[in-house]
Amino acid sequence: MNQTDKKTVVTLTNIPQGLGERTKLNCGEITEKQKQDFLASIMRFDPESTNFANHCGFNLYYDKFNAWVAPFGMKRNYKPQYRRNGDKEMVIETMPMKSPECGAYEKSECPKYLADGKCTSPLVKRTVGALLFPDKYGKER
């Protein structure tokens, strides 16, 4: 198997809020190119230059690489939950904010909302949504 054939398994999960339950979705595999494009977009993320202050973010875990991707104004009260961090698995842990547009926060079902195409966060839709559910979010132009 050459480098371009290597696949990475992606798991989408959430940080439970209050008494909420953890939701975990196995989202299948992504190609090496998809992974590298996604990681490059995360590395370019500049919270101070965004206007997403009232929208959600996510934690990303991959091969000892941890990234906290959220709007600048979001308080960092979301402690990373995921511990296992292998080189063949990428874990995306959503951080839902209480928002009137999104019912996922109360139900702690952010991953399911995202998978169903109901996410309202421009940041999450543009990054995680476009990577994992391109048929529902695609590349926004």
C-alpha positions as CSV (number, residue, x, y, z in Angstrom):
1,M,0.0,0.0,0.0
2,N,1.5,3.3,-1.0
3,Q,1.1,6.6,0.9
4,T,-1.8,7.9,-1.3
5,D,-3.8,4.7,-0.5
6,K,-3.6,5.2,3.2
7,K,-7.0,5.8,4.9
8,T,-7.8,7.4,8.2
9,V,-10.9,6.4,10.2
10,V,-12.9,9.4,11.5
11,T,-15.0,9.4,14.6
12,L,-17.3,12.3,15.4
13,T,-18.3,12.7,19.1
14,N,-19.3,15.5,21.5
15,I,-18.4,16.9,24.9
16,P,-21.4,16.1,27.1
17,Q,-23.0,19.2,28.6
18,G,-24.5,18.9,32.1
19,L,-26.0,15.5,32.4
20,G,-25.9,14.9,28.7
21,E,-24.8,11.7,27.1
22,R,-21.8,11.2,24.8
23,T,-22.9,10.6,21.2
24,K,-20.3,8.8,19.1
25,L,-20.6,8.3,15.3
26,N,-18.2,6.4,13.2
27,C,-18.0,8.5,10.1
28,G,-16.0,6.1,7.9
29,E,-12.6,6.7,6.3
30,I,-11.0,9.6,4.6
31,T,-8.2,9.6,2.1
32,E,-4.7,11.0,2.8
33,K,-5.4,14.0,0.6
34,Q,-8.7,14.8,2.4
35,K,-6.9,14.5,5.7
36,Q,-4.0,16.7,4.7
37,D,-6.4,19.4,3.2
38,F,-8.5,19.3,6.4
39,L,-5.4,19.6,8.7
40,A,-4.1,22.5,6.5
41,S,-7.4,24.4,6.9
42,I,-7.2,23.9,10.6
43,M,-3.6,25.2,10.7
44,R,-4.7,28.3,8.9
45,F,-7.6,29.0,11.3
46,D,-7.2,32.4,13.0
47,P,-9.9,33.0,15.6
48,E,-9.3,36.7,15.8
49,S,-10.0,37.2,12.1
50,T,-13.4,35.4,12.2
51,N,-16.8,36.8,12.8
52,F,-18.1,33.5,14.2
53,A,-18.1,34.7,17.8
54,N,-21.5,33.1,18.6
55,H,-20.9,29.8,16.9
56,C,-19.6,26.4,17.9
57,G,-16.1,24.9,17.5
58,F,-14.5,21.5,17.9
59,N,-11.4,19.7,19.3
60,L,-9.4,17.6,16.9
61,Y,-7.3,14.6,17.8
62,Y,-5.0,12.9,15.4
63,D,-1.6,11.1,15.9
64,K,-0.6,13.1,19.0
65,F,-1.8,16.3,17.2
66,N,-4.5,18.1,19.3
67,A,-6.2,21.3,18.0
68,W,-8.7,23.4,19.7
69,V,-10.7,25.2,17.0
70,A,-13.2,27.7,18.2
71,P,-14.1,31.4,17.8
72,F,-11.9,33.8,19.8
73,G,-14.7,34.9,22.1
74,M,-15.6,31.4,23.2
75,K,-14.6,30.6,26.7
76,R,-12.2,27.7,27.0
77,N,-14.2,25.8,29.5
78,Y,-14.4,22.6,27.3
79,K,-11.8,20.2,28.6
80,P,-10.6,17.7,26.1
81,Q,-12.4,14.4,26.7
82,Y,-10.8,12.0,24.3
83,R,-7.7,10.1,25.4
84,R,-6.9,7.4,22.8
85,N,-5.1,9.0,19.9
86,G,-3.8,6.5,17.3
87,D,-2.3,7.2,13.9
88,K,-5.1,5.5,12.0
89,E,-7.9,7.3,13.7
90,M,-9.0,11.0,13.7
91,V,-11.4,12.1,16.4
92,I,-13.4,15.3,16.1
93,E,-15.1,16.3,19.3
94,T,-17.8,18.9,18.9
95,M,-18.2,21.8,21.3
96,P,-21.8,23.0,21.0
97,M,-22.7,26.5,22.2
98,K,-26.2,27.3,23.5
99,S,-27.7,28.9,20.5
100,P,-31.4,29.7,19.7
101,E,-30.9,28.4,16.1
102,C,-29.7,24.9,17.2
103,G,-31.6,22.4,19.3
104,A,-28.5,20.1,19.5
105,Y,-27.1,21.7,22.6
106,E,-29.9,20.7,25.0
107,K,-30.0,17.2,23.7
108,S,-26.3,16.7,23.5
109,E,-26.8,15.4,20.0
110,C,-24.5,17.7,18.1
111,P,-22.9,14.9,16.1
112,K,-26.3,13.6,15.0
113,Y,-27.4,17.1,14.0
114,L,-24.2,17.6,12.0
115,A,-24.6,14.2,10.3
116,D,-28.3,15.1,9.4
117,G,-27.3,18.4,7.8
118,K,-28.9,20.5,10.5
119,C,-25.7,22.2,11.8
120,T,-26.0,26.1,11.9
121,S,-22.4,26.9,12.8
122,P,-20.6,28.4,9.8
123,L,-17.3,27.4,11.2
124,V,-18.3,23.7,11.8
125,K,-20.2,23.5,8.5
126,R,-17.2,24.9,6.5
127,T,-14.7,22.5,8.1
128,V,-16.1,19.3,9.6
129,G,-19.3,19.3,7.7
130,A,-17.5,19.7,4.3
131,L,-15.1,17.0,5.2
132,L,-17.4,14.3,6.6
133,F,-20.8,15.1,4.9
134,P,-20.0,16.8,1.6
135,D,-23.4,15.9,0.2
136,K,-25.1,17.9,2.9
137,Y,-22.6,20.8,3.3
138,G,-20.2,20.7,0.4
139,K,-17.7,23.4,-0.1
140,E,-19.3,26.8,0.5
141,R,-18.0,29.3,-2.0
